[in-house]
Amino acid sequence: MRGPIYVITDPDALLPVAEQARAAARGGAALVQLRDKTAPDDDLAALVRLLSPEMAALGARLIVNDRVEVALATGAHGLHIGQGDGDALAIRKRMPPGMILGLSIETVAQAGIIPSGVDYIGAGPVRATPTKPDHAPPIGFDGLAQIVAATALPTFAIGGLKSGDARAVRATGAVGIAVVSAVTRDADPKAATRALLAEWGTA
């Protein structure tokens, strides 16, 4: 993966999703994920087509959450799926070369049976998080370290993480930190992203 900061958009934040994505990329996020459980496919696809070239110009990759067909139809930079979003190997076979595939991992057992073709994992939640009320039980930093040790894939920590957590995340061997509200709910998302990146570099 290109860098340690992964920002996931929040349709309930004050800024429009497109502005959240732009601010994160301008702040140095390597990956920006569009996550919206309720937006119609057509609306999300239009947003992907709008933002993909902008993200690329800023050095970031645009990842679509869950919506396999949207990601494939729009030529998004990547797709992130959860444990209940379909067979990762079958999805990988439908993806063009170069498209990134990420997978959510919640347990050490899941980390031991990751299908081939997955490029990175999102491990968590590390802590409880209000941005995903139906999340699995928090794994803590010890659980994160166990998942990192169980797979050779690059691992991003996710779930309730914020400024001040970089040292603990880096200590587990994770390659980066994925955040939602720590950036999207901040008064200055670009500055918040930049601060996370600086913190990671000194952790």
N, C-alpha and C positions, 0 to 999 in steps of 0.2 A: 504494500500500500504506500501511497505517496507521502503521507504525513499523519501526525497524531491526532488532529482535531476533526471530529465527525459531528456535524450539526444536523439535527432532525427538526423539520419545521412543525409548527403547531398552528392549526387553523383557528384555534381559540385565543391566540395571542393578539395583542393590539395591532401590530403591524400586519399588513397583508402578507401572505405566504411568499409571494414573489420578492417582496422587499426583505423578508427574513433571509431568504436564500442568497440574495445579492450581498447583504450585509455580512453574512457568514463567510462567503467566498472572498469578499474584500478584506476581511479580517484574517484570512489565512487558513480557513477550513479546507482540508484536502477533499473531503467528501461532504456532500449536502444531500440529505434524503427528504423527498417529498412524501409525507405521511398524512393522509386524510382518509379516514374510514368511511366518510359519508359523501364526499364529492362525486358527482357523476363521472363515469369514465371519460366522456367527451371533454368535460371541463378540465380534468386532470391531464388528459393528453395534450390539450391546447397549452397548458402551463408548461408541460415538459418540452414541447416544441419551442416555446418562447425562451425558456431558461437554459436549455442545453448548450447552445452556442455561447451564451453569456458566461455560463459556468466554466466552459472550456477556455475562454479567453482570459479568465481570471485564475486559471490553473487548478480548478476544482472539477470533480466528477459529480454528475447529477445521478442520484440513485432513486428509483421508484420503489416505494414500499408496497408489498403484497400484490399489486395489480399486474399480474403476469402479462396479460394481453396488452395493456397500456404500454408497458415497457418494451415489448416486442414491436408493437405497431409504430412507436415513436422513435425507435432507435436510441433510447435512453442510454446513458453511459453504464448503467447497472440496474440491478434488481435485488431487493432484499426480501427474503421470505421468512416466515415463522414456521414453527413445527407443524402447524395445521394448514399450511397454504399449498400443499401439493408435494409431489415427489420431486426432490431436488435434482436427481439424476435425469429424470424425464424432462424437466424444465431446462436443464443445462443443454440437452440435445437440441432444443428448439432455439437456443440463443445463438446469435452470430459470434464469430471469433472476436475476442477483445472485449465483449460485454462482461462486466463484473457480476458475480453472483455471491451474495452474502446470505448467511443463515443464522437465525437466532438459536442460541444454545442456553438452556436453563439448568442443566445438570451435568455432572461428570459422565454419567452413563450416555447421555446424548453426544457428548464430545468424543466418545470412543467409537461412534458408528456414523460419522459424517460421510455422506456419499462423495465420490470423486467428482470433481468439477466445481466444488465450492471454493471460492477464492479467499474468503475471510469469514470470521464468525463475530457475532455480537453476543457477548456473554453477560448474563444478568437475569433479573435486576440485582445490582449490588445492594441497593437500598430500595425500600418502598418508594413508589413515585406516583403522584397524582395524575400525571399525564397519560398513564396507562392503567386504569383502575382494575383491569382483569389480569394483571401480571401474575407470574408465578411467585412462589415464596422467595424473598430476598436471599441471596447467597453469601453476602458479605465479601470482604476482601480475601478471606481464607478460601471460600468457595471459588472465587475468581481465580486464585492462584492454582487451585486443583484443576480447573478447566483448562487453563493455559498449559499446564504440565501434561494434560491428556491429549493434546493435539499439536501438530506441527504448523497449523494454519495461523496466520496473523489474527490476533484477537483484540477486539475493541471492547472495553468495559462500558456497560450502560446501566442506567437505573439510579435516579436520585443523585447523580454526581454533579459536582459544582466546583467553583474556585476553591483551592486548598486541597483538592483530592489528587492532584497529579503525582505527588511523591508516592502515595499509597498504591495508586494504580500501576505506576512504573515498577514498583517493587515486586509486583506479581508476575512481571514478564509480558504484560499486555503491550501491544504496539501503540495503543492510543485510547482516547476517551471519547465516548459518544454522549452528547448532551442534548436536551430539549430546552427546558425552561431556563437553564443557566445562561443561555444566549437569547432565546426568543422572547423571554419575559423581561429581559434587561432593558433599561432605558436606552442603551446604546449597544445594540447587538454586535456591531462591527468591533467596537472597543472590547466588548466582553469576549469575543472570539480571539482577538489579538492577545488579550491578557491570559487566556487559557494556553495559547500557544507559547507565550513567553514563560509561563509557569512550568509547562512541560519541559522546556529547554533547560531550565535550571533545577529541575527536580532530581 
